[in-house]
Amino acid sequence: MSLDTMTPLQIAEAMNREDNNVVCAVHEALPQIATAIGWCTQALKEGGRIIYMGAGTSGRLGVLDASRVSSIVDML
């Protein structure tokens, strides 16, 4: 792919195609994702912990998510 020769519309279309690949991959993995959700939910109900690791943006997003976990766990 030569981004320098593409129009803005072509770049946007290429990005959209790639985004669709992610959606399709997640759809195919839904049974495994549901199983993992079940495991995590059960572990949290039994007093388990969530451990976040990350640096930079992923670390900041982990902190943001962690700030909401206790209210979510209370709903389980």
Beta strands, then each sheet from edge to edge (+ up, - down):
end
